[in-house]
Amino acid sequence: MFAMIIFGASGDLTKRKLMPALYSLYKEQRLPEQFVVLGVARTHYTDESFREHIQPEETFGTHLHYLSMDPEQPEGYALLDQRLQALTGEAQPDNLLFYLATPPSLYGVIPQHLKSAGLNRPDTRIIVEKPFGYNLPSAQQLNAVYASVFEERQIYRIDHFLGKETAQNILAMRFANGIFEPLWNRNYIDYVEVTAVENLGIEQRGGYYEGSGALRDMVQNHLIQLVALTAMEPPARFTADLFRNEVVKVYESLTPLTTEDLNEHIVRGQYTAAGAKAGYRDEQNVAADSRTETYIAMKIGIDNWRWNGVPFYIRTGKQMPTKVTEIVVHFREAPHRMFSYPGANTLILRLQPNEGMVLKFGMKQPGSGFNVKQVEMDFTYDRLGGIPVGDAYARLIEDCIQGDPTLFTRSDAVEASWRFFDPVLDYWKEHPEAPLYGYPAGTWGPLESEALMHEHDADWTNPCKNLTHTEEYCEL
Ligand SMILES: NC(=O)c1ccc[n+]([C@@H]2O[C@H](COP(=O)([O-])OP(=O)(O)OC[C@H]3O[C@@H](n4cnc5c(N)ncnc54)[C@H](OP(=O)(O)O)[C@@H]3O)[C@@H](O)[C@H]2O)c1
């Protein structure tokens, strides 16, 4: 029998993401026929009160169980083993999937306790939530712990961005079509923007966010994954290792950041109060003088034959005017400009919302003369015959059950990414006076971020223009 054990089951992620994902798999009969889900956390629940808390649909509820224990302490693990034996009816249940949805401080402790209790069996898998480490040394340490408990094939470091259909479609767009690849390089592409912003603040997660900030929360994992999907070479075959080799090659090709980059090509910001919206420093569990960044924009480069000289501008932020994740590829202008055309060709890969693609190009306006205006050719997912875009967590949990790690992060990729970003964290630590710009909640971030794009005589591609409160931008 298959058993999924969720540590941190009383938390937000379990209720909001994992349970709906499991239910959708269940409804579509994509879970093993015989399965149980065992929630584990310190909060006291019985099976019944846990089900009431989750409010599962239909018969799914009968598969849910709960064990109250402190995952930090070793004592509970013998009890966990007994409970798994009782639920599966097996003396030594092996078809187990542990999901670590706890605070990251427990990511190193739990596998060690699992090992001591003999629960690291050969068919067992473990999914670890982000963030995996908080810098390179801690990620290396964590990798070493996991390597001492499990084989790499059993370890699934989740980055739910990769579970999104739209992220996978970047690969399909690039590698299933012949027309893009010849243009996909420094000869035809001028620069690339990668944006993942949201219109919410940190909600109730001040305690977590204070120790994290935007760079650790979004950039080191999600944004850089999107850069990898955009920039990677086609793998020889679409297998887990060949695909992940290409991801690692991108990370290893990132141009190391110089002092000039750290000073001039990184803009960090923090949202300030605006209207009814609280400022970051007013949020619960946030220090009144916090210098944690809720916004970051960076210019990065990739040193290889395909991308040398093509900047990638990446940014993420909380309390922006809208929620959007998209990649904008800016092509070079026509070499000889016969017509005055105000824009260059751009290709937008929109991951959310309105998932799809837009190609922008110039066409002559009807009438006399040759007035060329920008037009759009677009594709949105809802045109795929009403098939709903699959849920990222459902896709990834199913992949893990089936033993397919392609869309999960390998240990070398985690370390290569931290290796690139560590100098930023070190620089901020060593230079607490390094600028942190305030931006009013509900705007597109510090004005200073716009300067990053000036060499292209361009602005960031903002899907909705809303640069109000301009006068309130300030250095914090
Ligand atoms: N929420 C999201 O949308 C989201 C998205 C991506 C990644 N993640 C990651 O997923 C993980 C879980 O997120 P979450 O939002 O569900 O977090 P959460 O609600 O703060 O915590 C999950 C559970 O962990 C348990 N816990 C907290 N402190 C503990 C401690 N010191 N010792 C033992 N257990 C402790 C708590 O249960 P008990 O108090 O009952 O033990 C809590 O319900 C985090 O690492 C987060 O970074 C979350």
The ligand as a Tripos MOL2 file, in Angstrom:
@<TRIPOS>MOLECULE
LIG
   48    52     1     0     0
SMALL
NO_CHARGES

@<TRIPOS>ATOM
      1 N1          2.4290   28.2190    2.1320 N.am      1 LIG1
      2 C1          2.8620   28.2160    0.8860 C.2       1 LIG1
      3 O1          2.1580   28.6080   -0.0390 O.2       1 LIG1
      4 C2          4.2580   27.7120    0.5620 C.ar      1 LIG1
      5 C3          4.6920   27.7780   -0.7740 C.ar      1 LIG1
      6 C4          5.9590   27.2780   -1.0860 C.ar      1 LIG1
      7 C5          6.7430   26.7430   -0.0990 C.ar      1 LIG1
      8 N2          6.3140   26.6870    1.1930 N.ar      1 LIG1
      9 C6          7.1770   26.0840    2.2060 C.3       1 LIG1
     10 O2          6.5070   24.9890    2.7990 O.3       1 LIG1
     11 C7          6.8130   24.9080    4.1720 C.3       1 LIG1
     12 C8          5.5240   24.8930    4.9520 C.3       1 LIG1
     13 O3          4.8230   26.0890    4.6790 O.3       1 LIG1
     14 P1          3.5190   26.5370    5.4750 P.3       1 LIG1
     15 O4          3.1000   27.8110    4.8920 O.co2     1 LIG1
     16 O5          2.5530   25.4260    5.5610 O.co2     1 LIG1
     17 O6          4.1650   26.8390    6.9070 O.3       1 LIG1
     18 P2          3.4850   26.9530    8.3310 P.3       1 LIG1
     19 O7          2.0120   26.9940    8.1920 O.co2     1 LIG1
     20 O8          4.1270   28.0410    9.0670 O.co2     1 LIG1
     21 O9          4.0360   25.6250    9.0480 O.3       1 LIG1
     22 C9          3.7140   24.3080    8.7970 C.3       1 LIG1
     23 C10         3.6000   23.5120   10.0770 C.3       1 LIG1
     24 O10         4.8790   23.2110   10.6310 O.3       1 LIG1
     25 C11         4.7180   23.0190   12.0350 C.3       1 LIG1
     26 N3          5.7790   23.7100   12.7950 N.ar      1 LIG1
     27 C12         5.9990   25.0230   12.9090 C.ar      1 LIG1
     28 N4          7.0590   25.2810   13.6960 N.ar      1 LIG1
     29 C13         7.5000   24.0920   14.1040 C.ar      1 LIG1
     30 C14         8.5690   23.6770   14.9510 C.ar      1 LIG1
     31 N5          9.4000   24.5700   15.4880 N.pl3     1 LIG1
     32 N6          8.7340   22.3700   15.1890 N.ar      1 LIG1
     33 C15         7.9110   21.4750   14.6260 C.ar      1 LIG1
     34 N7          6.8810   21.8050   13.8060 N.ar      1 LIG1
     35 C16         6.6880   23.0950   13.5480 C.ar      1 LIG1
     36 C17         3.4240   23.6330   12.4390 C.3       1 LIG1
     37 O11         2.5820   22.6170   12.9030 O.3       1 LIG1
     38 P3          2.4610   22.3050   14.4750 P.3       1 LIG1
     39 O12         2.6200   23.5810   15.2120 O.co2     1 LIG1
     40 O13         1.1130   21.6870   14.5850 O.co2     1 LIG1
     41 O14         3.5770   21.3430   14.7270 O.co2     1 LIG1
     42 C18         2.8680   24.2300   11.1490 C.3       1 LIG1
     43 O15         1.4950   23.9980   11.0070 O.3       1 LIG1
     44 C19         7.7000   26.1110    4.5040 C.3       1 LIG1
     45 O16         9.0210   25.7000    4.5790 O.3       1 LIG1
     46 C20         7.5150   27.0440    3.3230 C.3       1 LIG1
     47 O17         8.7050   27.7480    3.0360 O.3       1 LIG1
     48 C21         5.0800   27.1590    1.5300 C.ar      1 LIG1
@<TRIPOS>BOND
     1     1     2 1
     2     2     3 2
     3     2     4 1
     4     4     5 ar
     5     4    48 ar
     6     5     6 ar
     7     6     7 ar
     8     7     8 ar
     9     8     9 1
    10     8    48 ar
    11     9    10 1
    12     9    46 1
    13    10    11 1
    14    11    12 1
    15    11    44 1
    16    12    13 1
    17    13    14 1
    18    14    15 2
    19    14    16 1
    20    14    17 1
    21    17    18 1
    22    18    19 2
    23    18    20 1
    24    18    21 1
    25    21    22 1
    26    22    23 1
    27    23    24 1
    28    23    42 1
    29    24    25 1
    30    25    26 1
    31    25    36 1
    32    26    27 ar
    33    26    35 ar
    34    27    28 ar
    35    28    29 ar
    36    29    30 ar
    37    29    35 ar
    38    30    31 1
    39    30    32 ar
    40    32    33 ar
    41    33    34 ar
    42    34    35 ar
    43    36    37 1
    44    36    42 1
    45    37    38 1
    46    38    39 2
    47    38    40 1
    48    38    41 1
    49    42    43 1
    50    44    45 1
    51    44    46 1
    52    46    47 1
@<TRIPOS>SUBSTRUCTURE
     1 LIG1         1 GROUP 0 **** ****
